[in-house]
Amino acid sequence: MDFKHEIVLPNEDLPFRMFLFEGYKGNYKVIKHWHRSIEIFLVLEGKIDFYINATFFPLEKNQFTLVNSNEIHSVVVPNPNITIVLQIPIKTFEAYWEEDQYIGFRRSNPKQDNKIVDLISKMWRIYEEKKYGYELIVKSHFYELLHILITGYKENNLDKEVLRQNKNLNRLSKITEYIKENYNQEISLESVAETFGFSPTYLSKLFKIYGKVNYKAYLQNIRVEYGYRELVNTDLYISDIAMNHGFPNSKAFSKEFKKRYGYPPSEYRKKLKLKEITRK
């Protein structure tokens, strides 16, 4: 199984991050990953397939799921959709933390779910319009959302295993952030281990036990992800994209790309362009 660590940054004009899910065109996958922030995915149109710790959560119009800090999750998006993603820094809940700077939320509260959908929908609509003073209205809805989460969704009796997993993934996150910053360089398991003062054997075990992935698979997935973005947003040659993102040649890039997206990069690009022409 393949995992990566994601770094979440807030919008410049808001104390959280809110954006349109980048897989809105469909035919898109987000590999299994984790991050410190609390995350909410709300589908406004279409549907997406969401997985949290191997549990399947199919989401359709006006449905959402909540991802706790350091929960491993992934998304499969076969068709076009409109999905709003809200990412709340864990520090926002500092006054309500449990052990080890952690807070957990239930994924559903039938009495409050409709209110969550309504609030996030309003926040997105107001944020898109950006009328004078929009930040104040969006923030007011955001703090109302936080109050609902704290009073209606917060878990008060946290499982010890959840806390242990959180602690270990926090430790691993420092390493994966470093890898993400240097993924396009020659960055071996041995060099990373030396940087953090570990033995290669210990670092390898750290990835396998707590990240559920080996080091090489983790690194290759980051490279493929960034290669994908350049493939669909530029007209660069496949060989140039491969070299830009740490692959020795286009053959190596194509092999890893096909594992994830089902097609070689050249064929995948042709299919995307054909879809664009058909829509026009």
Steps between C-alpha positions, in 0.01 A plus 500: 500500500619852419488797736633854509497784745321818394589848623189717544522881488207740562366748243679835528179682592358235737619310812430169319517359148192472277520405134337318210623140488753470217344173379186681380552384139486133601739218407709595803650332804650624823735242648478404866646774717467674835539847649459679833201710395134411544349462154143509369402392147154623392358390164273761340459324163584149377662243725841381622631184664672576832707261712609555862718232663380252234130574572297607195287817517308563176407868481222644285335840467471686834694235688828549684759308695733619773864390520676520835862603547744233376229268365620328184261574213471492122255606229392340171313729262380335176260776389470883503387649830490816707653431839602757760793418725541669838828448686522629858843523669513279809624797705154660453374251761790549742273591792311171451792259443506166674824305556804562278349812339223299337128543450264255331156542344222262407419492131125537532238663720156473334371798699783727383608365157261722302626805687859413406402467132314832509785689669776378269283561192442860614868550581602387152239708320597815691870431454457456125308828464752693711276799559620780725547365854461136393778388737296601804193301394705193404684511833176537693362185334834327560491564875141380510622183327775457762243531779283229342801270463607549863153461649346245263779288350793493744609159632552513876631148561790453260640155429859450619593341167378812315722717720800273444450508123473877510827533695693278262366667185595840643857373534501363147353822361821694565685254281240496222494881488875494439458241225227702333730803489781298340316232299646606163859451621705188560349418838572149623373326811855512636537876447166579665582273794832679548328841488270404787757301698341159442637178361361402155348188656313700766372754246381221272308341788352838594346531153374142487354482852345846537461623143407156360726556198863445409728796443544452126124477431442815703763695306378377161142602577605856579695516175206367299260748663711801404564349157125464450442869574758603242366250248145640506594869536785534248606377156845389613648182356451189714877461526534855639223440754672180612831678556333794675356270765784268589453214250812380313311483168152507342472119514527500880245781526258326262519176698410668831239725338318204343485324839301788641291628207462190284656656188848613392537879536496567124172312456351660812579847365335417165183381675479823704540716190235296318259555791562875486427509126181294545371735772553803275 
